[in-house]
Amino acid sequence: MSNTTPQITRTSYGELSAAWVRIDYQHGRDQAAQALIDAALQLAAAAAARGKLPAPYDDMEWGRSGRERGKRIGSARHHEVYDVTPTGHRALICVREVEGSRYGVRTTSKTYYVVARHGAGVRVLPANKAVAAKAAKAAGDTLGAAIAVCLGKAPLRVAASAVRTGYKLLVRTEAAGVYASAWDGSTWELGKARVEAASDDHTGGYYYYASLDECLAAAAAGEVFAQHRAHDRLAVVEVEASGRHYEHSGQHGTKLCASRVRPVREIASTVAAA
């Protein structure tokens, strides 16, 4: 591996990527970091070739008709790098399976493994899903830290969750300060938080938009569920979100999922003025 200090970044899930840097008056991926990530993927490929790790594949195609047009349809399995040691001899690999339909692409499963060089071959150890994901997020730019946690060589230390401000589209009711979910009709009341375990596969947690502009753009485009696509009684409510977070990129920006969301105040409405 290169002696140059790798410059890495992480997604909100903890996945590693090489940082964008300036190279010879142009911008590109940091070469030292990319070399480590490539080495980690080579370890995963070697493990898959020996039947020790599920092999990646991609059977997804672009839909061509009806509501599937422009959507990725099918299934795929990816190898993603969540950590790698500075020498490139060990890697934390996430095997992620996805399905695509007319409603979009969703993650159906994630499993984590520590893959290491072992003599002329590779050794694969399963990693606890919850521990691996949290350790990768908490590792920041420290390479090998998440692997040490997964192997029991270091404790898991997770920083307290910050409170984020966001915006949620809710349905008006007759009661002041009380709204209904556009998805399932459940009650949202100003000042009262709702708590539910959040997940990255759209099966748990509460959703909101990162910015007011994204929220209003989604409303204008009719991206609200069920009978409320007409947006005739929707309110834009500022929320405070905390706990576990996941990000889902959409056509109009970033839609966030959190385990705790508290409505604070109504700041806008999609109801036309009389």
Beta strands, then each sheet from edge to edge (+ up, - down):
strand 1: 8-10
strand 2: 16-18
strand 3: 20-23
strand 4: 26-29
strand 5: 57-58
strand 6: 61-62
strand 7: 72-84
strand 8: 90-101
strand 9: 104-118
strand 10: 121-127
strand 11: 164-172
strand 12: 178-181
strand 13: 187-189
strand 14: 194-195
strand 15: 206-209
strand 16: 234-250
strand 17: 253-269
sheet 1: 1+ 2-
sheet 2: 3+ 4-
sheet 3: 5+ 7- 6+
sheet 4: 5+ 7- 8+ 9- 10+
sheet 5: 13+ 12- 11+ 16- 17+ 14-
sheet 6: 13+ 12- 11+ 16- 17+ 15-
end
